[in-house]
Amino acid sequence: MTFQKSQGFTLVELIVVIILLAIVSVYAASRYIGIGSFSAFAIQENAISVIRQVQLTRMQSNSDVTAGLNDLTLQISADCIGSTLACSERSEMSSNWISDDNVVFSSSVPQVQFDLLGNPNITSPLEITISDKTGASSTSVTICPNGLVSSSGCL
């Protein structure tokens, strides 16, 4: 009885390699499709962080007066969220502001001041809408009257 030495790959090996390549290509394609419409969601967590940072800065200030203290007031404009001072200077060394050319911020209140306990000067929940300029995606951040800053609204 003689055995022939096989040359090449078996059908099972070829199918396994094709399936693995398909999985990798689907994963890679999903990373590139819709990358422009993802900006609003990507910036949402950064906006929450910046709002909380301005809130904590106010709580740690130990000052009863907020007039003239632009680093303790939250500013919400179409192209910037952060302390009034940081949004006007836009220094890369400062971390208490966020701006992105691909998104627009909108709110019914342009400025929010926090008291020493972190409570904002609002009586109802304030929703800040974050939309990308193409209109493909939109999300929001809510500031509650009790000081909670959340992406899921007030509890």
Secondary structure, DSSP 8 states (H G I E B T S, - for coil): -------S--HHHHHHHHHHHHHHHHHHHHHHTTSGGGHHHHHHHHHHHHHHHHHHHHHHS--S--TT-TTSEEEEETTEEEEHHHHHH--TT--SEE--TTEEEE-S-SEEEB-TTS-BS-SS-EEEEEEETTSS-EEEEEE-TTS-EESS---
